[in-house]
């Protein structure tokens, strides 16, 4: 890669990155747009994005005893995990307000 071989040091690396970014088109839409929602399905929960695309399936068993025997999640644990997955866009989004 000739782009990364030119120059030396951190400043050169920064110029290379800026050059590479200038060649890429501006990404204006997100691949999995928020809000993400949780939908209950048979045996678990499904996490969907704003377009209805399924992102994750989390399965569980109705009772603690059934979950222990199968060594899987309970429905309550599956619901909590699916709920936390649905919150990821909020946590990963860049902060719009910067406080000093």
N, C-alpha and C positions, 0 to 999 in steps of 0.2 A: 504494500500500500504506500504509494508515493506521498500521499497527503500527510501521513503520520511521520514519515522519515525526514521531512524538511525541518530545519532548525533544531534547537535543543531547548530543554527546560520547560517550565510550566507555562510561560507566556506563549510559546510556540504551540503547545497543546491546546491552549484556550483558543488561539486563532484557528487551529484545525477544526475544533468543535464548532466554532461559529460559522466557518465556511461550510462544513457538512450540513449544519442546520439550515443555512441559506439555500441549499440545494433541495431540501425537503419541502413539500407543500405544507401550508399551514393546516393543522388539524383543527377543524371547527366543531365537529360533533364527537361525542363520546361513543365508544363502541357499545357500552351497556349503560344507557342513560338512567339517572335516578328519576324518581324514587324507586327503590326496590321494595317489593311487597312480599308477604308470606301468605301462602294459600294452603289450607289443609287438604291433604289428599288421603286416600286409603293407606293406612299404615305409616303416615308421616306427614311431612311438610315440604312444600316446594317454594323456592325463592325465585321471583320473576322481576325483570327490569320493567321500565316504563313502557316498552314496546311489546311486552308480553312474552319475551324470550325467557325460557327457563334457564336459570343459572346454577341452581343447586337443589338437590333432593336430600333430605335428612329423614331417615326412618327410625322408628322406635316401636316398642311393644307397650300394650295398654297397662299391664301391671308390673310392679317391681319384680315379682317372682318370675314372670315370663322373661323379663329382660335379663335377670340374673342367670337363668338357665341357659339362655341363648348367648349370653355375654354381649348384649347390645344395649342401646340406649332405651330409656323409658320415653313415652310420648312427651312428658313434660321436659325432659332433657333435650329431646329433638326440637321441640318448639322454641326453647331458649336459644339453642344453637342457630336455628334458622332465623330467629329474630336478630341475633347479633350479626349474622352474615348480611342481613338486609340493611343494617346500619353502617356497613363499611363505606359506602360512598360519602357519607357525612364525615366520617373520621379521616378519610384519605383526601378529601377535597382541600385545595389550598385555602388558607385563611384569606378572606377578602379584606378584613380589617386588620391593620397592624397597629398595635398600641405601643407607645413609646414609654 
